[in-house]
Amino acid sequence: MLICVDLDGTLLDTVPANAASYRAALEELGFTVTDEYYAAHCNGGYYKDFLRPLMGGDPDPADVEQVHDRKKALYADYLDCVRPNRALLELLQAMRAAGNRLACVTTSSRRNVNEVLSHFGCVCWFDLILTGEDVTKSKPDPEGYLKAMEHFGVTPAETMIFEDSALGLAAAKASGATVFKVEAF
């Protein structure tokens, strides 16, 4: 069985760290975002989509990339703000011990995923980590989940997905796998 898990909001509550690092990066260019706005409108989304309104609606693409790159550089400074989903972590450990393969499928950057999973000592649990850099279509497109299934040669019937956000749940459902919605923890 393949067990796929989203990172942000599912395995870990990274909203405070993501919001703080994006806020700091945006402030360097004179823009602002509140934690509440980030949680409601940005978390789980694709940065090229949610940064545009925060940067005046039609920013130079190079400025969007600058903010995103700076956010990635600042992220490690805020890892102490991240809260783990202890119940899901324990479940994944048990599923892995039972011989299941684990994949993390997220829109986050590879750098930040490795930093936060290493911070919690679980990066080595995953047989595959797919990030926003590994897909051409972001969630709600199921590409990330389908790539994970293809990587392991499994069908949707042999796959379980844990997700939390509307975009992630849409991607998971579109993959045809069994989907478990993770509520706030």
C-alpha positions as CSV (number, residue, x, y, z in Angstrom):
1,M,0.0,0.0,0.0
2,L,1.2,3.5,-0.8
3,I,0.4,6.2,1.8
4,C,0.6,9.7,0.5
5,V,0.5,12.6,2.9
6,D,0.4,16.4,2.3
7,L,2.8,18.4,4.4
8,D,1.4,21.9,5.2
9,G,-1.7,21.7,7.5
10,T,-1.8,17.9,7.3
11,L,1.3,16.5,8.8
12,L,2.6,19.7,10.3
13,D,0.9,23.0,11.1
14,T,3.4,25.2,9.1
15,V,1.0,28.2,8.8
16,P,2.9,30.3,11.4
17,A,6.3,29.6,9.8
18,N,5.1,30.1,6.2
19,A,3.2,33.2,7.1
20,A,6.1,34.7,9.1
21,S,8.7,34.0,6.4
22,Y,6.4,35.3,3.6
23,R,5.6,38.4,5.7
24,A,9.3,39.1,6.2
25,A,10.0,38.6,2.5
26,L,7.1,40.8,1.4
27,E,8.0,43.5,3.9
28,E,11.5,43.8,2.3
29,L,9.7,45.0,-0.9
30,G,7.1,47.1,0.9
31,F,4.2,44.7,0.9
32,T,2.3,43.1,3.9
33,V,0.3,40.0,4.8
34,T,-1.3,39.1,8.1
35,D,-1.2,35.6,9.6
36,E,-5.0,35.5,9.3
37,Y,-5.0,36.4,5.6
38,Y,-2.2,33.9,4.9
39,A,-4.1,31.1,6.7
40,A,-7.4,31.9,4.9
41,H,-6.2,32.7,1.4
42,C,-2.6,31.4,0.8
43,N,-1.9,28.3,2.8
44,G,-1.8,25.2,0.6
45,G,-1.9,27.3,-2.5
46,Y,0.6,27.9,-5.3
47,Y,2.9,30.9,-4.5
48,K,2.6,32.3,-8.1
49,D,-1.2,32.5,-7.6
50,F,-1.4,33.9,-4.0
51,L,1.5,36.3,-4.2
52,R,0.1,38.3,-7.1
53,P,-2.8,39.9,-5.1
54,L,-0.5,40.6,-2.2
55,M,1.9,42.4,-4.6
56,G,-0.6,44.7,-6.2
57,G,-2.3,42.4,-8.6
58,D,0.1,42.4,-11.6
59,P,3.6,42.3,-10.3
60,D,6.7,41.7,-12.3
61,P,7.3,37.9,-12.3
62,A,10.9,38.5,-11.3
63,D,9.6,40.2,-8.1
64,V,7.3,37.2,-7.3
65,E,10.3,34.9,-7.7
66,Q,12.4,37.2,-5.5
67,V,9.8,37.1,-2.7
68,H,9.5,33.3,-3.0
69,D,13.3,32.8,-3.0
70,R,13.6,35.1,0.0
71,K,10.8,33.3,1.8
72,K,12.6,30.0,1.3
73,A,15.8,31.5,2.7
74,L,14.0,32.8,5.8
75,Y,11.9,29.7,6.5
76,A,14.4,27.9,8.7
77,D,14.3,30.9,11.1
78,Y,10.7,30.1,12.0
79,L,10.7,26.3,12.4
80,D,10.1,26.5,16.1
81,C,6.7,27.9,15.3
82,V,5.7,24.7,13.5
83,R,3.4,22.3,15.3
84,P,3.4,18.6,14.5
85,N,0.2,16.5,14.0
86,R,1.4,13.9,16.5
87,A,-1.5,11.5,15.9
88,L,-0.8,11.4,12.1
89,L,3.0,11.0,12.7
90,E,2.3,8.0,15.0
91,L,0.0,6.5,12.4
92,L,2.5,6.9,9.6
93,Q,5.2,5.3,11.8
94,A,3.0,2.3,12.4
95,M,2.0,2.1,8.7
96,R,5.7,2.3,7.7
97,A,6.6,-0.4,10.2
98,A,3.9,-2.6,8.7
99,G,5.6,-2.4,5.3
100,N,3.7,0.4,3.6
101,R,5.6,2.9,1.5
102,L,5.3,6.6,2.4
103,A,5.3,9.6,0.0
104,C,5.1,13.3,0.9
105,V,3.3,15.2,-1.8
106,T,3.3,19.0,-1.3
107,T,3.3,22.3,-3.1
108,S,6.1,23.5,-0.9
109,S,9.7,23.9,-2.0
110,R,12.1,21.0,-1.7
111,R,14.4,23.1,0.4
112,N,11.7,24.0,3.0
113,V,10.3,20.5,3.0
114,N,13.7,19.0,3.8
115,E,14.3,21.6,6.5
116,V,11.0,21.1,8.3
117,L,11.0,17.3,8.0
118,S,14.6,17.2,9.2
119,H,13.6,19.5,12.1
120,F,11.1,16.9,13.3
121,G,13.4,13.9,12.5
122,C,11.1,12.3,10.0
123,V,12.6,13.1,6.6
124,C,14.0,9.6,6.4
125,W,10.6,8.0,6.8
126,F,9.6,9.0,3.3
127,D,10.4,6.7,0.3
128,L,9.5,9.6,-2.0
129,I,9.1,13.4,-1.5
130,L,7.4,15.3,-4.4
131,T,7.4,19.0,-4.1
132,G,6.0,21.9,-6.2
133,E,9.3,21.8,-8.1
134,D,8.5,18.2,-9.3
135,V,5.2,18.9,-11.0
136,T,4.1,21.1,-13.9
137,K,0.5,21.4,-12.6
138,S,-0.1,22.4,-9.0
139,K,-3.0,21.2,-6.8
140,P,-6.0,20.9,-7.4
141,D,-4.5,19.0,-10.3
142,P,-3.7,15.4,-9.2
143,E,-0.3,15.3,-11.0
144,G,1.7,15.0,-7.8
145,Y,-0.3,12.1,-6.5
146,L,-0.4,10.3,-9.9
147,K,3.4,10.7,-10.1
148,A,3.8,9.1,-6.7
149,M,1.6,6.2,-7.8
150,E,3.5,5.8,-11.0
151,H,6.8,5.9,-9.2
152,F,5.8,2.9,-7.0
153,G,3.9,1.1,-9.8
154,V,0.6,1.1,-7.8
155,T,-3.0,1.9,-8.7
156,P,-5.3,4.3,-7.0
157,A,-7.0,1.3,-5.3
158,E,-3.6,0.6,-3.6
159,T,-3.2,4.2,-2.4
160,M,-4.4,6.2,0.6
161,I,-4.0,10.0,0.7
162,F,-4.1,12.3,3.8
163,E,-5.0,15.9,2.9
164,D,-6.4,19.0,4.6
165,S,-7.0,21.9,2.2
166,A,-9.7,22.3,-0.4
167,L,-7.2,22.3,-3.3
168,G,-5.3,19.3,-1.9
169,L,-8.5,17.4,-1.3
170,A,-9.6,18.1,-4.9
171,A,-6.3,16.8,-6.2
172,A,-6.5,13.7,-4.0
173,K,-10.0,12.9,-5.0
174,A,-9.2,13.4,-8.7
175,S,-6.4,10.8,-8.4
176,G,-8.9,8.1,-7.6
177,A,-7.2,7.0,-4.4
178,T,-8.9,6.6,-1.0
179,V,-8.8,10.0,0.7
180,F,-8.8,10.9,4.3
181,K,-9.5,14.5,5.3
182,V,-7.3,15.8,8.1
183,E,-9.1,18.3,10.3
184,A,-7.4,21.0,12.5
185,F,-5.2,19.5,15.1
